[in-house]
Amino acid sequence: MPNLNPYLTFNGNCREAMTFYKECLGGELTLMVVGESPVADQMPPQFKDQILHSSLKTKDMEFMGSDMQPEKLLEGNAVHLCLTCNTEEETRSLYDKLAEGGKARQPVHEMFFGLIGALTDKFGKQWMVVCNKP
């Protein structure tokens, strides 16, 4: 079965966002800047410091991001990044870190299956943080 890796698009703040996610989640962050890429000479000068491609990899996940969007970027609520945690402590800790500077939409609380919390981070991305009961 193929892996599903979320790809996030930002409006000029991909570096800041992916660095924030690395601080929250750990892992290895790689950033490819437009001006240092093989397509640098094909891009307008105002894009030279933008992120062409980024990747944050941990043992269990990878997600990617970019500042490159050919059309107007519209944030919505149809997609959430869902982190499935192993413990209540990890769930609450990640929720608090990701919610910093953002909007806590649904604090971490108990449900029939375990714990769940929902938030919008300071970059406008929607997150769910869950922990299933053993």
Rosetta constraint file for C-alpha pairs under 8 A:
AtomPair CA 5 CA 61 HARMONIC 7.62 0.50
AtomPair CA 5 CA 62 HARMONIC 5.89 0.50
AtomPair CA 5 CA 63 HARMONIC 5.24 0.50
AtomPair CA 5 CA 64 HARMONIC 7.29 0.50
AtomPair CA 6 CA 62 HARMONIC 7.61 0.50
AtomPair CA 6 CA 63 HARMONIC 5.01 0.50
AtomPair CA 6 CA 64 HARMONIC 6.32 0.50
AtomPair CA 6 CA 81 HARMONIC 7.63 0.50
AtomPair CA 7 CA 63 HARMONIC 5.92 0.50
AtomPair CA 7 CA 64 HARMONIC 4.65 0.50
AtomPair CA 7 CA 65 HARMONIC 5.21 0.50
AtomPair CA 7 CA 66 HARMONIC 7.88 0.50
AtomPair CA 8 CA 63 HARMONIC 7.74 0.50
AtomPair CA 8 CA 64 HARMONIC 6.11 0.50
AtomPair CA 8 CA 65 HARMONIC 4.40 0.50
AtomPair CA 8 CA 66 HARMONIC 6.54 0.50
AtomPair CA 9 CA 14 HARMONIC 7.48 0.50
AtomPair CA 9 CA 65 HARMONIC 5.53 0.50
AtomPair CA 9 CA 66 HARMONIC 5.10 0.50
AtomPair CA 9 CA 67 HARMONIC 5.79 0.50
AtomPair CA 9 CA 68 HARMONIC 7.03 0.50
AtomPair CA 9 CA 69 HARMONIC 6.94 0.50
AtomPair CA 9 CA 73 HARMONIC 7.82 0.50
AtomPair CA 10 CA 14 HARMONIC 5.30 0.50
AtomPair CA 10 CA 65 HARMONIC 7.27 0.50
AtomPair CA 10 CA 66 HARMONIC 6.07 0.50
AtomPair CA 10 CA 67 HARMONIC 4.84 0.50
AtomPair CA 10 CA 68 HARMONIC 7.59 0.50
AtomPair CA 10 CA 69 HARMONIC 7.97 0.50
AtomPair CA 10 CA 73 HARMONIC 7.69 0.50
AtomPair CA 10 CA 123 HARMONIC 7.92 0.50
AtomPair CA 11 CA 67 HARMONIC 5.62 0.50
AtomPair CA 11 CA 68 HARMONIC 7.98 0.50
AtomPair CA 11 CA 69 HARMONIC 7.98 0.50
AtomPair CA 11 CA 73 HARMONIC 6.99 0.50
AtomPair CA 12 CA 50 HARMONIC 6.24 0.50
AtomPair CA 12 CA 51 HARMONIC 7.73 0.50
AtomPair CA 12 CA 67 HARMONIC 5.23 0.50
AtomPair CA 13 CA 17 HARMONIC 6.19 0.50
AtomPair CA 13 CA 67 HARMONIC 7.00 0.50
AtomPair CA 14 CA 18 HARMONIC 5.93 0.50
AtomPair CA 14 CA 50 HARMONIC 7.79 0.50
AtomPair CA 14 CA 51 HARMONIC 6.31 0.50
AtomPair CA 14 CA 65 HARMONIC 6.61 0.50
AtomPair CA 14 CA 66 HARMONIC 5.89 0.50
AtomPair CA 14 CA 67 HARMONIC 5.72 0.50
AtomPair CA 15 CA 19 HARMONIC 6.02 0.50
AtomPair CA 15 CA 31 HARMONIC 7.41 0.50
AtomPair CA 15 CA 51 HARMONIC 6.66 0.50
AtomPair CA 16 CA 20 HARMONIC 6.17 0.50
AtomPair CA 17 CA 21 HARMONIC 6.25 0.50
AtomPair CA 17 CA 123 HARMONIC 6.66 0.50
AtomPair CA 18 CA 22 HARMONIC 6.14 0.50
AtomPair CA 18 CA 29 HARMONIC 7.53 0.50
AtomPair CA 18 CA 54 HARMONIC 7.68 0.50
AtomPair CA 18 CA 56 HARMONIC 7.26 0.50
AtomPair CA 18 CA 65 HARMONIC 7.49 0.50
AtomPair CA 19 CA 23 HARMONIC 6.30 0.50
AtomPair CA 19 CA 29 HARMONIC 7.53 0.50
AtomPair CA 20 CA 24 HARMONIC 6.34 0.50
AtomPair CA 21 CA 25 HARMONIC 5.82 0.50
AtomPair CA 21 CA 26 HARMONIC 7.54 0.50
AtomPair CA 21 CA 98 HARMONIC 7.60 0.50
AtomPair CA 22 CA 26 HARMONIC 4.71 0.50
AtomPair CA 22 CA 27 HARMONIC 6.14 0.50
AtomPair CA 22 CA 28 HARMONIC 7.40 0.50
AtomPair CA 22 CA 29 HARMONIC 6.78 0.50
AtomPair CA 22 CA 56 HARMONIC 6.94 0.50
AtomPair CA 24 CA 94 HARMONIC 6.58 0.50
AtomPair CA 24 CA 97 HARMONIC 5.81 0.50
AtomPair CA 24 CA 98 HARMONIC 6.61 0.50
AtomPair CA 25 CA 94 HARMONIC 7.42 0.50
AtomPair CA 26 CA 58 HARMONIC 6.87 0.50
AtomPair CA 27 CA 56 HARMONIC 6.31 0.50
AtomPair CA 27 CA 57 HARMONIC 5.28 0.50
AtomPair CA 27 CA 58 HARMONIC 4.34 0.50
AtomPair CA 27 CA 59 HARMONIC 7.54 0.50
AtomPair CA 28 CA 55 HARMONIC 7.88 0.50
AtomPair CA 28 CA 56 HARMONIC 5.54 0.50
AtomPair CA 28 CA 57 HARMONIC 5.22 0.50
AtomPair CA 28 CA 58 HARMONIC 6.48 0.50
AtomPair CA 29 CA 54 HARMONIC 7.20 0.50
AtomPair CA 29 CA 55 HARMONIC 5.69 0.50
AtomPair CA 29 CA 56 HARMONIC 4.48 0.50
AtomPair CA 29 CA 57 HARMONIC 6.60 0.50
AtomPair CA 30 CA 54 HARMONIC 5.45 0.50
AtomPair CA 30 CA 55 HARMONIC 5.31 0.50
AtomPair CA 30 CA 56 HARMONIC 6.61 0.50
AtomPair CA 31 CA 51 HARMONIC 6.67 0.50
AtomPair CA 31 CA 52 HARMONIC 7.86 0.50
AtomPair CA 31 CA 53 HARMONIC 6.15 0.50
AtomPair CA 31 CA 54 HARMONIC 4.42 0.50
AtomPair CA 31 CA 55 HARMONIC 6.76 0.50
AtomPair CA 32 CA 36 HARMONIC 7.09 0.50
AtomPair CA 32 CA 37 HARMONIC 6.70 0.50
AtomPair CA 32 CA 51 HARMONIC 5.79 0.50
AtomPair CA 32 CA 52 HARMONIC 5.61 0.50
AtomPair CA 32 CA 53 HARMONIC 5.21 0.50
AtomPair CA 32 CA 54 HARMONIC 6.05 0.50
AtomPair CA 33 CA 37 HARMONIC 6.28 0.50
AtomPair CA 33 CA 48 HARMONIC 7.00 0.50
AtomPair CA 33 CA 49 HARMONIC 6.00 0.50
AtomPair CA 33 CA 50 HARMONIC 5.80 0.50
AtomPair CA 33 CA 51 HARMONIC 4.57 0.50
AtomPair CA 33 CA 52 HARMONIC 5.51 0.50
AtomPair CA 33 CA 53 HARMONIC 7.29 0.50
AtomPair CA 34 CA 39 HARMONIC 7.00 0.50
AtomPair CA 34 CA 40 HARMONIC 5.53 0.50
AtomPair CA 34 CA 43 HARMONIC 7.69 0.50
AtomPair CA 34 CA 47 HARMONIC 6.54 0.50
AtomPair CA 34 CA 48 HARMONIC 4.98 0.50
AtomPair CA 34 CA 49 HARMONIC 6.18 0.50
AtomPair CA 34 CA 50 HARMONIC 5.76 0.50
AtomPair CA 34 CA 51 HARMONIC 5.86 0.50
AtomPair CA 34 CA 52 HARMONIC 5.11 0.50
AtomPair CA 35 CA 39 HARMONIC 7.86 0.50
AtomPair CA 35 CA 40 HARMONIC 4.77 0.50
AtomPair CA 35 CA 41 HARMONIC 7.92 0.50
AtomPair CA 35 CA 47 HARMONIC 7.48 0.50
AtomPair CA 35 CA 48 HARMONIC 4.15 0.50
AtomPair CA 35 CA 49 HARMONIC 6.14 0.50
AtomPair CA 35 CA 50 HARMONIC 7.84 0.50
AtomPair CA 36 CA 40 HARMONIC 6.38 0.50
AtomPair CA 36 CA 48 HARMONIC 7.82 0.50
AtomPair CA 37 CA 52 HARMONIC 7.92 0.50
AtomPair CA 39 CA 43 HARMONIC 6.68 0.50
AtomPair CA 40 CA 48 HARMONIC 6.95 0.50
AtomPair CA 43 CA 47 HARMONIC 6.55 0.50
AtomPair CA 43 CA 48 HARMONIC 7.39 0.50
AtomPair CA 44 CA 48 HARMONIC 7.35 0.50
AtomPair CA 50 CA 67 HARMONIC 6.01 0.50
AtomPair CA 50 CA 68 HARMONIC 7.76 0.50
AtomPair CA 51 CA 66 HARMONIC 5.43 0.50
AtomPair CA 51 CA 67 HARMONIC 5.31 0.50
AtomPair CA 51 CA 68 HARMONIC 7.27 0.50
AtomPair CA 52 CA 66 HARMONIC 5.35 0.50
AtomPair CA 52 CA 67 HARMONIC 6.23 0.50
AtomPair CA 52 CA 68 HARMONIC 6.08 0.50
AtomPair CA 53 CA 64 HARMONIC 7.15 0.50
AtomPair CA 53 CA 65 HARMONIC 5.89 0.50
AtomPair CA 53 CA 66 HARMONIC 4.88 0.50
AtomPair CA 53 CA 67 HARMONIC 7.75 0.50
AtomPair CA 54 CA 64 HARMONIC 5.30 0.50
AtomPair CA 54 CA 65 HARMONIC 5.08 0.50
AtomPair CA 54 CA 66 HARMONIC 6.17 0.50
AtomPair CA 55 CA 62 HARMONIC 6.85 0.50
AtomPair CA 55 CA 63 HARMONIC 5.83 0.50
AtomPair CA 55 CA 64 HARMONIC 4.28 0.50
AtomPair CA 55 CA 65 HARMONIC 6.53 0.50
AtomPair CA 56 CA 62 HARMONIC 5.54 0.50
AtomPair CA 56 CA 63 HARMONIC 5.52 0.50
AtomPair CA 56 CA 64 HARMONIC 6.19 0.50
AtomPair CA 57 CA 61 HARMONIC 5.91 0.50
AtomPair CA 57 CA 62 HARMONIC 4.35 0.50
AtomPair CA 57 CA 63 HARMONIC 6.77 0.50
AtomPair CA 58 CA 62 HARMONIC 6.28 0.50
AtomPair CA 69 CA 73 HARMONIC 6.85 0.50
AtomPair CA 75 CA 124 HARMONIC 6.67 0.50
AtomPair CA 75 CA 125 HARMONIC 7.61 0.50
AtomPair CA 77 CA 126 HARMONIC 6.81 0.50
AtomPair CA 79 CA 126 HARMONIC 6.86 0.50
AtomPair CA 80 CA 125 HARMONIC 7.42 0.50
AtomPair CA 80 CA 126 HARMONIC 4.76 0.50
AtomPair CA 80 CA 127 HARMONIC 5.04 0.50
AtomPair CA 80 CA 128 HARMONIC 6.39 0.50
AtomPair CA 81 CA 125 HARMONIC 7.94 0.50
AtomPair CA 81 CA 126 HARMONIC 6.27 0.50
AtomPair CA 81 CA 127 HARMONIC 4.70 0.50
AtomPair CA 81 CA 128 HARMONIC 6.12 0.50
AtomPair CA 82 CA 127 HARMONIC 5.73 0.50
AtomPair CA 82 CA 128 HARMONIC 4.56 0.50
AtomPair CA 82 CA 129 HARMONIC 5.75 0.50
AtomPair CA 82 CA 130 HARMONIC 7.32 0.50
AtomPair CA 83 CA 127 HARMONIC 7.61 0.50
AtomPair CA 83 CA 128 HARMONIC 6.25 0.50
AtomPair CA 83 CA 129 HARMONIC 4.85 0.50
AtomPair CA 83 CA 130 HARMONIC 6.22 0.50
AtomPair CA 84 CA 91 HARMONIC 7.96 0.50
AtomPair CA 84 CA 129 HARMONIC 6.12 0.50
AtomPair CA 84 CA 130 HARMONIC 4.94 0.50
AtomPair CA 84 CA 131 HARMONIC 5.62 0.50
AtomPair CA 84 CA 132 HARMONIC 7.62 0.50
AtomPair CA 85 CA 90 HARMONIC 6.21 0.50
AtomPair CA 85 CA 91 HARMONIC 5.59 0.50
AtomPair CA 85 CA 129 HARMONIC 7.18 0.50
AtomPair CA 85 CA 130 HARMONIC 6.00 0.50
AtomPair CA 85 CA 131 HARMONIC 4.95 0.50
AtomPair CA 85 CA 132 HARMONIC 7.74 0.50
AtomPair CA 86 CA 90 HARMONIC 6.81 0.50
AtomPair CA 86 CA 91 HARMONIC 7.55 0.50
AtomPair CA 86 CA 131 HARMONIC 6.05 0.50
AtomPair CA 86 CA 132 HARMONIC 7.63 0.50
AtomPair CA 87 CA 91 HARMONIC 6.23 0.50
AtomPair CA 87 CA 131 HARMONIC 6.40 0.50
AtomPair CA 88 CA 92 HARMONIC 6.17 0.50
AtomPair CA 88 CA 115 HARMONIC 7.45 0.50
AtomPair CA 88 CA 131 HARMONIC 6.62 0.50
AtomPair CA 89 CA 93 HARMONIC 6.01 0.50
AtomPair CA 90 CA 94 HARMONIC 6.04 0.50
AtomPair CA 91 CA 95 HARMONIC 6.12 0.50
AtomPair CA 91 CA 108 HARMONIC 7.88 0.50
AtomPair CA 91 CA 115 HARMONIC 7.89 0.50
AtomPair CA 91 CA 129 HARMONIC 6.20 0.50
AtomPair CA 91 CA 130 HARMONIC 6.43 0.50
AtomPair CA 91 CA 131 HARMONIC 6.41 0.50
AtomPair CA 92 CA 96 HARMONIC 6.12 0.50
AtomPair CA 92 CA 108 HARMONIC 6.69 0.50
AtomPair CA 93 CA 97 HARMONIC 6.24 0.50
AtomPair CA 94 CA 98 HARMONIC 6.05 0.50
AtomPair CA 94 CA 129 HARMONIC 7.52 0.50
AtomPair CA 95 CA 99 HARMONIC 5.97 0.50
AtomPair CA 95 CA 108 HARMONIC 7.53 0.50
AtomPair CA 95 CA 117 HARMONIC 7.10 0.50
AtomPair CA 95 CA 118 HARMONIC 7.94 0.50
AtomPair CA 95 CA 119 HARMONIC 7.72 0.50
AtomPair CA 95 CA 129 HARMONIC 6.34 0.50
AtomPair CA 96 CA 100 HARMONIC 6.33 0.50
AtomPair CA 98 CA 102 HARMONIC 7.55 0.50
AtomPair CA 98 CA 119 HARMONIC 7.82 0.50
AtomPair CA 98 CA 121 HARMONIC 5.86 0.50
AtomPair CA 99 CA 103 HARMONIC 6.04 0.50
AtomPair CA 99 CA 104 HARMONIC 5.90 0.50
AtomPair CA 99 CA 119 HARMONIC 6.16 0.50
AtomPair CA 99 CA 120 HARMONIC 6.80 0.50
AtomPair CA 99 CA 121 HARMONIC 5.37 0.50
AtomPair CA 99 CA 122 HARMONIC 7.36 0.50
AtomPair CA 100 CA 121 HARMONIC 7.15 0.50
AtomPair CA 100 CA 122 HARMONIC 7.20 0.50
AtomPair CA 101 CA 121 HARMONIC 6.87 0.50
AtomPair CA 101 CA 122 HARMONIC 5.14 0.50
AtomPair CA 102 CA 119 HARMONIC 7.40 0.50
AtomPair CA 102 CA 120 HARMONIC 5.67 0.50
AtomPair CA 102 CA 121 HARMONIC 4.25 0.50
AtomPair CA 102 CA 122 HARMONIC 4.02 0.50
AtomPair CA 102 CA 123 HARMONIC 7.51 0.50
AtomPair CA 102 CA 124 HARMONIC 7.66 0.50
AtomPair CA 103 CA 119 HARMONIC 5.72 0.50
AtomPair CA 103 CA 120 HARMONIC 5.11 0.50
AtomPair CA 103 CA 121 HARMONIC 6.28 0.50
AtomPair CA 103 CA 122 HARMONIC 7.35 0.50
AtomPair CA 104 CA 118 HARMONIC 6.65 0.50
AtomPair CA 104 CA 119 HARMONIC 4.51 0.50
AtomPair CA 104 CA 120 HARMONIC 6.48 0.50
AtomPair CA 105 CA 117 HARMONIC 7.86 0.50
AtomPair CA 105 CA 118 HARMONIC 5.50 0.50
AtomPair CA 105 CA 119 HARMONIC 4.76 0.50
AtomPair CA 105 CA 120 HARMONIC 6.88 0.50
AtomPair CA 106 CA 117 HARMONIC 5.21 0.50
AtomPair CA 106 CA 118 HARMONIC 4.74 0.50
AtomPair CA 106 CA 119 HARMONIC 6.36 0.50
AtomPair CA 107 CA 116 HARMONIC 7.77 0.50
AtomPair CA 107 CA 117 HARMONIC 4.99 0.50
AtomPair CA 107 CA 118 HARMONIC 6.53 0.50
AtomPair CA 107 CA 119 HARMONIC 7.85 0.50
AtomPair CA 108 CA 115 HARMONIC 6.35 0.50
AtomPair CA 108 CA 116 HARMONIC 5.17 0.50
AtomPair CA 108 CA 117 HARMONIC 3.96 0.50
AtomPair CA 108 CA 118 HARMONIC 7.35 0.50
AtomPair CA 108 CA 129 HARMONIC 7.80 0.50
AtomPair CA 109 CA 115 HARMONIC 5.42 0.50
AtomPair CA 109 CA 116 HARMONIC 5.65 0.50
AtomPair CA 109 CA 117 HARMONIC 6.43 0.50
AtomPair CA 110 CA 114 HARMONIC 5.64 0.50
AtomPair CA 110 CA 115 HARMONIC 4.53 0.50
AtomPair CA 110 CA 116 HARMONIC 6.58 0.50
AtomPair CA 111 CA 115 HARMONIC 5.74 0.50
AtomPair CA 111 CA 116 HARMONIC 7.01 0.50
AtomPair CA 113 CA 132 HARMONIC 5.64 0.50
AtomPair CA 113 CA 133 HARMONIC 5.81 0.50
AtomPair CA 114 CA 130 HARMONIC 7.34 0.50
AtomPair CA 114 CA 131 HARMONIC 5.60 0.50
AtomPair CA 114 CA 132 HARMONIC 4.46 0.50
AtomPair CA 114 CA 133 HARMONIC 4.66 0.50
AtomPair CA 115 CA 130 HARMONIC 5.31 0.50
AtomPair CA 115 CA 131 HARMONIC 4.99 0.50
AtomPair CA 115 CA 132 HARMONIC 6.45 0.50
AtomPair CA 115 CA 133 HARMONIC 7.82 0.50
AtomPair CA 116 CA 128 HARMONIC 6.93 0.50
AtomPair CA 116 CA 129 HARMONIC 5.67 0.50
AtomPair CA 116 CA 130 HARMONIC 4.35 0.50
AtomPair CA 116 CA 131 HARMONIC 6.62 0.50
AtomPair CA 117 CA 128 HARMONIC 5.65 0.50
AtomPair CA 117 CA 129 HARMONIC 5.24 0.50
AtomPair CA 117 CA 130 HARMONIC 6.49 0.50
AtomPair CA 118 CA 126 HARMONIC 7.46 0.50
AtomPair CA 118 CA 127 HARMONIC 5.67 0.50
AtomPair CA 118 CA 128 HARMONIC 4.44 0.50
AtomPair CA 118 CA 129 HARMONIC 6.37 0.50
AtomPair CA 119 CA 126 HARMONIC 5.96 0.50
AtomPair CA 119 CA 127 HARMONIC 5.38 0.50
AtomPair CA 119 CA 128 HARMONIC 6.60 0.50
AtomPair CA 120 CA 124 HARMONIC 5.66 0.50
AtomPair CA 120 CA 125 HARMONIC 5.43 0.50
AtomPair CA 120 CA 126 HARMONIC 4.54 0.50
AtomPair CA 120 CA 127 HARMONIC 6.16 0.50
AtomPair CA 121 CA 125 HARMONIC 5.46 0.50
AtomPair CA 121 CA 126 HARMONIC 6.57 0.50
AtomPair CA 121 CA 127 HARMONIC 7.40 0.50
